[in-house]
Structures are given as C-alpha cells and as structure tokens.
Amino acid sequence: MDRILKSTAEAETASQAPPASVHRTRTLALSCAYKIPVGKWSPIPEMSSKVAGANATLGLTTPAAVDFPQVSQAWERRAVSGQLLLAAAGTPALGAPTGELPVELGRPGRTGRRAGQPCSAVAGAIAGITFSAKEIDISGWKGDVLAVAVSEKDMSKGSDSRFENPNLKNLDDQLAGLLSQISAEEGFRGKPEQSTLVRLHGFGLKRLSLVGIAPCNPSSVTAAYKAVGETVAAAAKAARASNAAVVLASKPSEELALYAASAIASGIVLGLYEDTRFKSESKKTFLKSVDIMGLGSGHELDEKLSYASNISSGVIFGRDLVNAPANVLTPVAAASSNPPYFIHLCYKPPGGIVRTKLAIVGKGLTFDSGGYNIKIGPGSSIELMKFDMSGSAAAFGAAKVIGHIKPPGVEVHFIVAACENMLSGTGVRPGDIVTASNGKTIEVNNTDNEGRLTLADALVYACNQGVEKVIDLATLTDATRVAYGPDIAGFFSSSDELAKEIVSASEVAGEKFWRMPLEKSYWGSMKSSVADMRNAGDRLGEAITAALFLKQVWNI
C-alpha cells in the first residue's frame, strides 16, 4: 500500500432523542490504519455456505479464504463470516418475508419470547412505498394528505389580501379561501419547523398540511427538505393515510430540485420508522404511495428517488441492529458464554474493474457493562449499552446500501470485531497486559475502555486488504457528545485530504461534522511503565487520547 489515508472519530445520536428503548444513529466516524503481516485462517465451512446465499442478493461476498489476524489475548481465535447480514436477506425490503432468526443471531431460549414465536433482528418496517415525481397542477391532486411546503416569503400577500405566490393563490381559490383562514387561525407563517394539519370536507382532499421550510442553498438543501419529509411522515401517520402528495410552493433551481426530491423521500421513509418487533401488537404502516410535485419529472429524478430509497433502507437496517436488545442480537466475548465473531464482507464492483479500495470498520460491542470497571451510579446508562454496537450497525447499513446501488470502480470491505464487555472469572482484569495483532503491548488500566482494544485487530486486518482509506465508525467515548451535543459528530483525521472529503460528504447528506485536533502532547497520560501504552488516560481530553491511542498503535 503506497499510501494510506488515516482518520478516526465517533458516532453520535440524532437530534430529538427518541425514548430510551429506541436509538437512531445518525452520524459517522473515521479511524486510522496500518499494514501488518497476519496469519492465514479459513472461515467456518457451514457458515460460509449460508452467507454466500444470503449475500448474493446484496451483491456482497464472504471471502472464500480469509486472512484473519493473530488476535490479542482478549479474543478467542475463531474465523467467522458475515452472518449478521443473513437477517437482511429475509426482510421485506429485499422482497422476502421476515422469518425466524438464524441460530447464530438469536437463541430463542434466552429472549423471553414464547416458544416458536418469530422475532427478526431486522424489522424491515418501511417497505412498499412508491414515490412518483409528477408535474400536475396543485389543484388537480386528490387523496388523503396534501402537504404544501412554504417559506415565509411564499406566505406574503398583496394589497388585495391574496397570496402573491401563484400556487398558493390557486390552492386558496380551490379551497374557497380556507388556506388563508387556516394560516391566520393557526398562526402559520411558513417559518422553519412550523406545521399544521387540518381536516377538509368536500374538496377531494381529506387533510391539508402546511409545512414551513427554511431558505435553501446548496449546503443546506438536504437538511431543509429532509425535515419537510419527516413532517409529512408525521402527518401521514396521524391521518393513517394510504397516499400523500408533497408540493413546493416555490420550485428551487433545477440543480437543487434533484437533491430536494431525494431528501423529501428520505425524510418520509425515515420519519415513518418505528421498531415494534418486540411489542405484542405491532403498528401497521398505511402509507403506500407518495407523489412529489413541483420539482419536475423524468428519468433522472426517478433515479434520484430510487437512490434515496436504497440509502434509507440501509439506515433502517442499521437502526434495527442498534435497537435489537443484546439477548436477541447475541453478544459475544471472553467473559460471555458466547464466542466472539470476526466478520468480513466484501463488495466488488460489476465487471471486476477496481480503481480504489476502501474499508469500513465498525465497533461491535453488542453490550458494554464496563467489565470490572463496571458502569454504576446515576448517569452510567448501563441499560442503554446495547447501543455500543452502533458503529457496526452503520457499517452493515452501508454494506446494504452499497450492495443495492452497486457503485463502479470501488471495492469496499466491511469489517467488524463483534464482542461483549462483561465481567466474570474469564474476563480481562484491570492491570492485565494484552498484545495487539501487530505486537504492541497494552496495559488495561480501565476495562471500560474496551472499544479501542477490539478495534485494534479489525483495523490491522483492514489494512492488510490493500485498502487506500479506512473509515472507522465507533461510539468510542462519550466525550464528543458532551462537547457537541446530539446533533454534531466530532471526527479526527491525520489526512487533510480525507477530512475535506468527509466534511463535503456530510454537507451533501445534511449532517454536521466537526474535525477535532490530534494534540500530541496529550499522549503523555497514555504512557505505561510496564507496557507500550495504557488503554486509558486522563479524564480531560479523553476523546483526543482515544484517537491518539488508535494512531499510536499503528505508528501513523
């Protein structure tokens, strides 16, 4: 590998935090890389055959011969294939009914479910919604919910007290002045995050929703219109609508229209998401079709809507994995009765022409008790620690998306070291010294800083695939969320070029990323007198020292 672009960061949660039982991962993270010789292992034969059939639907493969690293003392040496995606092969999103969990993913005797009751690791709850881009007059649409996205400028009226915007003027005429009346009574001015939903009679529309939208530019269009889609989803759920339409009072530029349509579709799909797998009575999604009007039509727009659907399916897949409790998405580790899994999936482009190779590595702590440094006391949130595998969920969500959209010229490796951080007589103790797969020795002075240890073998292994860039997705510490809150992801990178790519991608996706410093002077608190390094430093600046740990392990 002539050149490795390196970086590290943490995944954070979405805004408007959901109830404690539901987690919505939103942002990504990056990590560092180093190329180390490793031993050659073979996958378990029976698992390889199972996975090959499941992943064929996605265009992913489990390598026939896998180079697995010589793992550290914290890991049982076990070659594993990517059976986590087995669950995806049976979801409605891929055209098949949800079935019983594979035995490797869920052991019915441990879930608390009635014997024989099916329970999938992936909900696949949002499927079968048809999006259509149409060029019809706003007054000609009939159906359950018509959502009109308007800005403050659109709501302005002339000297005759009528809307100056032609679309709103026509709709108000069709509704015999009700639009003006509704906006006045509800105090609706078209401000961002303002919305209203009213029932209508005798106009061919069952309900009308007015949705405020912020002024848009190329860097904010995705976030603005995704918010519109989420509001429309809420209106559709409230109305139990089977069909809906979204119209923009003012059409954006042709360039922004494609992004707007895609963002609206994504917002609707993700806004409808509810994880009801573990409730005795599941809610039914009624919405089947959505017309998007006022943004044009044609093949290019249809492709953009299809792309948005694929992206959303990957996000939902990731959410399903995150939300599954640890006794269903079976945890694994040394202190657990379940063996650890090292998972490697690979996407190869159609035609076999590879111009660049990437690796996406996800942290896979399916439950984090803290080990002997157990999480205790108010604010420890130990009951939420099933979320510590959010990085791996995001990695598998990305795998699902890439398997669907099949980008040309790029080979992508998805790698997860899945484990559980528990405490028992076989668990790692404070003061133990473990050896990473590249020979680096680490004094474990805090068993609750386990994530960076599990990432060690995964990142070393990733680099041995000959990749040019490694992206590490991880809930590595809580320090970034404390500093930036739930809406902004901090990330670290020793490559300015890769950092710019990440920031640019986040703007297109409507996410918020902030690059953090790799302050070398902070490394002093990570030095050990008995090993090459410690796995925990001072409480102050711990997000930075976590990144420095990953950087130091591979001498980059």
Secondary structure, DSSP 8 states (H G I E B T S, - for coil): ----B-EEE---B-SS---TT---B---------------B---HHHHHHHHHHHHTTTEE--SSB------TTS-------GGGHHHHTSGGGTS------TTT--GGGS---TT----S----S---EEEEE---GGG--EEEEEEEE-TTTT-B-TTSSBSSHHHHHHHHHTTTHHHHHHHHHT----TT-EEEEE--SSSEEEEEEEE-----TTTHHHHHHHHHHHHHHHHHHHT-SEEEEEESS---HHHHHHHHHHHHHHHHHHT----TTSSS-------EEEEESS--SHHHHHHHHHHHHHHHHHHHHHHHHHS-TTTS----TTSSS--EEEEEEE--GGG-EEEEEEEEEEEEEEE--TTS---STT--GGGGGGGGHHHHHHHHHHHHHHHH--TEEEEEEEEEEEEE--STTS--TT-EEE-TTS-EEE-S-TT--HHHHHHHHHHHHHTTT-SEEEEE----SHHHHHH-TT-EEEEES-HHHHHHHHHHHHHHT--EEE----GGGGGGG--SSSSEES---STTHHHHHHHHHHHHTT-
